[in-house]
Amino acid sequence: MSTVKHQLSEVLCGFWFKPESNSWDSTCFGKFYDKILKLGFSEKQEQKAVQIKMEFRAIEGVPAPASEMTESDIRMIFRNPKNNSAIILSANYLSFHKLPPYNGWDPLISDIVNPGLAMYREIGLGNDLVQVQSLYLNRYNLKPEDKLSEIFNFLPATDSFGIGFEQNLVFQSQYELSPNITVNLKLNCNTNILLNEKVAFLECASFAKAMEKVDETKLIKEVHDKTNLVFNNIIKK
């Protein structure tokens, strides 16, 4: 097998808060932006997700497509171009993202998450934490002949069955690690024979529910430690 080249493409730390405990409106985007400018988040981009629902109705016995389009809440992406990081803000949700180079979880928390959360609360938000998320997104640049079962512990070695040539893969699963922590795994892989490449993305995300009188610092560390534990154990050394 060729040498596996991979890197953490993105690391995320996210927070959800109770809607009834936070007075949210569109002016919060500007108030938060004014605060985080001092952290280097000088660029901003508005996004509005669109959901499309497809239905099929019979017209004279012939199925005809019908669609319904709805718009979800607006979210704002704030970027720090100097250290390649971002903050995403929407109603009752806040997440912190670090793109390469990633220098570790502790610098992410101390340099971005903690000061960002403090500024979020300075504008009157961040009351009654509901859930915390930690996520690793890893990219693997492979060759078409490389076998995913030689990289990841949870996949079958299809070549040993004599069944075809491994090309594309979509895998998703969820695991309960404790009463308040779950882990989601997603693996997507696409092979391009013409370009002689095979690219896989592994997403490992942990979600921790906040109990009453939660120690926020402890919960953040706990959810990251679970992500890190699963991530490192499903990858073959």
C-alpha positions as CSV (number, residue, x, y, z in Angstrom):
1,M,0.0,0.0,0.0
2,S,1.2,3.5,-0.8
3,T,2.0,6.0,2.0
4,V,-1.2,7.5,3.3
5,K,-1.2,11.3,3.2
6,H,-3.8,12.9,5.4
7,Q,-4.4,16.0,7.4
8,L,-7.1,17.4,9.7
9,S,-9.1,19.5,7.3
10,E,-11.3,21.0,10.0
11,V,-11.7,20.9,13.8
12,L,-14.9,22.3,15.3
13,C,-16.3,23.1,18.8
14,G,-20.0,24.0,18.8
15,F,-22.7,25.0,21.3
16,W,-26.5,25.0,21.4
17,F,-28.5,27.1,23.9
18,K,-32.1,27.1,25.0
19,P,-34.2,29.4,22.8
20,E,-36.5,30.5,25.6
21,S,-33.5,31.7,27.7
22,N,-31.9,33.9,25.0
23,S,-33.3,37.0,23.4
24,W,-32.3,36.5,19.8
25,D,-32.9,38.8,16.9
26,S,-31.0,39.8,13.7
27,T,-29.1,42.7,15.5
28,C,-27.1,40.1,17.3
29,F,-25.0,39.5,14.2
30,G,-23.7,43.1,14.2
31,K,-23.2,43.2,18.0
32,F,-21.2,40.0,18.0
33,Y,-19.1,41.1,14.9
34,D,-18.2,44.3,16.7
35,K,-16.9,42.3,19.6
36,I,-14.9,39.6,17.7
37,L,-13.1,42.1,15.4
38,K,-10.5,42.4,18.1
39,L,-9.8,38.7,17.7
40,G,-9.1,39.1,14.0
41,F,-12.5,38.0,12.6
42,S,-12.6,40.7,10.0
43,E,-14.6,39.0,7.2
44,K,-18.3,38.0,7.3
45,Q,-20.6,36.2,5.0
46,E,-24.4,35.7,5.4
47,Q,-25.9,32.3,4.5
48,K,-29.5,31.2,4.3
49,A,-30.1,27.5,3.9
50,V,-32.9,26.4,1.6
51,Q,-34.8,23.1,2.1
52,I,-36.6,21.5,-0.8
53,K,-39.3,18.9,-0.2
54,M,-40.3,16.8,-3.2
55,E,-43.7,15.1,-3.6
56,F,-45.2,13.0,-6.4
57,R,-48.9,13.4,-7.3
58,A,-50.8,11.5,-9.8
59,I,-52.3,13.5,-12.7
60,E,-54.5,11.3,-14.8
61,G,-52.6,8.3,-13.7
62,V,-49.2,9.8,-14.4
63,P,-46.9,10.8,-11.5
64,A,-45.9,14.4,-11.6
65,P,-43.2,16.0,-9.4
66,A,-44.2,18.8,-7.0
67,S,-41.8,20.7,-4.8
68,E,-42.0,22.9,-1.8
69,M,-39.2,25.3,-0.9
70,T,-38.7,26.7,2.6
71,E,-36.0,29.0,4.0
72,S,-34.3,28.2,7.3
73,D,-32.8,30.6,9.7
74,I,-30.0,32.9,8.6
75,R,-26.5,32.2,9.8
76,M,-23.4,34.3,9.6
77,I,-19.9,33.1,9.0
78,F,-17.1,35.2,10.5
79,R,-13.6,34.5,9.3
80,N,-10.1,35.3,10.6
81,P,-7.9,35.1,7.4
82,K,-4.7,35.5,9.4
83,N,-5.0,32.2,11.4
84,N,-7.4,30.4,9.1
85,S,-10.3,30.1,11.6
86,A,-14.0,30.9,11.6
87,I,-17.0,31.4,13.8
88,I,-20.5,30.5,12.8
89,L,-23.4,32.2,14.5
90,S,-27.2,31.6,14.2
91,A,-30.1,31.6,16.5
92,N,-29.1,29.9,19.7
93,Y,-26.1,28.3,18.1
94,L,-22.4,29.2,18.1
95,S,-19.5,27.2,16.6
96,F,-15.7,27.7,16.3
97,H,-13.8,26.2,13.4
98,K,-10.0,25.8,12.9
99,L,-8.7,25.0,9.4
100,P,-5.1,23.9,8.7
101,P,-2.7,24.3,10.3
102,Y,-4.2,22.8,13.4
103,N,-2.0,23.2,16.4
104,G,-4.0,21.3,19.0
105,W,-7.2,21.5,21.0
106,D,-5.9,23.5,23.9
107,P,-4.8,26.5,21.7
108,L,-8.2,26.4,20.0
109,I,-10.0,26.6,23.3
110,S,-7.7,29.3,24.9
111,D,-7.2,31.5,21.8
112,I,-10.6,31.3,20.1
113,V,-13.4,29.5,22.0
114,N,-13.1,30.9,25.4
115,P,-12.7,34.6,24.4
116,G,-15.4,34.1,21.7
117,L,-17.8,32.6,24.2
118,A,-17.1,35.5,26.6
119,M,-17.9,38.1,23.9
120,Y,-21.1,36.1,23.0
121,R,-22.3,36.4,26.6
122,E,-21.4,40.1,26.7
123,I,-24.2,40.7,24.2
124,G,-26.7,38.9,26.4
125,L,-26.6,35.4,24.8
126,G,-25.2,32.0,25.8
127,N,-27.7,31.3,28.6
128,D,-28.6,27.7,29.5
129,L,-26.3,25.4,27.6
130,V,-28.1,22.5,25.9
131,Q,-25.4,20.6,24.1
132,V,-21.7,20.8,23.1
133,Q,-20.1,19.3,20.0
134,S,-16.6,18.4,19.0
135,L,-15.7,17.4,15.5
136,Y,-12.7,16.2,13.5
137,L,-12.8,16.2,9.7
138,N,-9.9,14.3,8.2
139,R,-8.9,14.0,4.5
140,Y,-7.0,11.1,3.0
141,N,-5.3,11.4,-0.4
142,L,-5.0,7.8,-1.7
143,K,-4.3,5.8,-4.8
144,P,-7.2,3.8,-6.5
145,E,-5.5,0.5,-5.4
146,D,-5.4,1.5,-1.7
147,K,-7.8,-0.4,0.4
148,L,-9.9,1.5,3.0
149,S,-9.9,-1.7,5.2
150,E,-6.2,-1.2,5.7
151,I,-6.8,2.3,7.0
152,F,-10.0,2.0,9.1
153,N,-10.8,-0.7,11.6
154,F,-14.6,-0.7,10.9
155,L,-14.6,-1.7,7.2
156,P,-14.5,-5.2,5.6
157,A,-11.6,-6.3,3.5
158,T,-13.7,-6.9,0.3
159,D,-10.7,-8.0,-1.7
160,S,-10.5,-11.1,0.5
161,F,-14.0,-12.1,-0.8
162,G,-12.9,-11.8,-4.4
163,I,-15.7,-9.3,-5.0
164,G,-14.8,-6.6,-7.5
165,F,-12.7,-3.4,-7.1
166,E,-13.3,-1.0,-4.3
167,Q,-14.2,2.4,-5.6
168,N,-16.8,4.6,-3.8
169,L,-18.2,4.4,-0.3
170,V,-20.7,6.2,1.9
171,F,-20.8,5.1,5.6
172,Q,-22.6,6.6,8.6
173,S,-23.2,5.3,12.1
174,Q,-23.9,6.5,15.6
175,Y,-22.7,5.1,19.0
176,E,-23.7,5.9,22.6
177,L,-20.6,6.2,24.7
178,S,-22.3,7.3,27.9
179,P,-25.8,8.5,29.0
180,N,-25.0,12.0,27.8
181,I,-22.5,11.5,24.9
182,T,-23.0,10.1,21.4
183,V,-20.5,9.8,18.6
184,N,-21.4,10.0,14.9
185,L,-19.0,8.6,12.2
186,K,-19.3,9.5,8.5
187,L,-16.9,8.2,5.8
188,N,-17.2,9.3,2.2
189,C,-14.8,8.0,-0.5
190,N,-14.6,8.6,-4.2
191,T,-12.3,7.1,-6.7
192,N,-11.3,8.7,-10.0
193,I,-9.4,6.2,-12.2
194,L,-8.6,8.8,-14.9
195,L,-6.9,11.0,-12.4
196,N,-5.4,8.1,-10.6
197,E,-6.7,9.3,-7.2
198,K,-8.9,8.2,-4.4
199,V,-10.1,10.7,-1.8
200,A,-11.7,9.9,1.5
201,F,-13.2,12.2,4.1
202,L,-13.7,10.9,7.7
203,E,-15.9,12.9,10.0
204,C,-15.9,12.0,13.7
205,A,-18.3,14.1,15.8
206,S,-19.2,13.8,19.5
207,F,-22.2,15.4,21.1
208,A,-22.6,15.9,24.9
209,K,-25.8,16.9,26.5
210,A,-25.5,19.5,29.2
211,M,-26.9,18.4,32.6
212,E,-28.1,20.7,35.3
213,K,-25.4,22.8,37.0
214,V,-23.0,21.7,34.2
215,D,-19.3,22.5,34.5
216,E,-18.9,24.0,31.0
217,T,-15.1,23.7,30.9
218,K,-15.2,20.0,32.0
219,L,-18.0,19.2,29.4
220,I,-15.9,20.8,26.6
221,K,-12.9,18.7,27.5
222,E,-15.0,15.5,27.9
223,V,-16.6,15.8,24.5
224,H,-13.3,16.5,22.8
225,D,-11.6,13.6,24.6
226,K,-14.3,11.2,23.3
227,T,-13.9,12.5,19.8
228,N,-10.1,12.1,20.0
229,L,-10.4,8.6,21.5
230,V,-12.8,7.2,18.8
231,F,-10.9,8.9,16.0
232,N,-7.5,7.5,17.0
233,N,-8.9,4.0,17.7
234,I,-10.7,3.5,14.4
235,I,-7.6,4.4,12.4
236,K,-5.1,1.6,12.0
237,K,-1.6,2.6,12.9
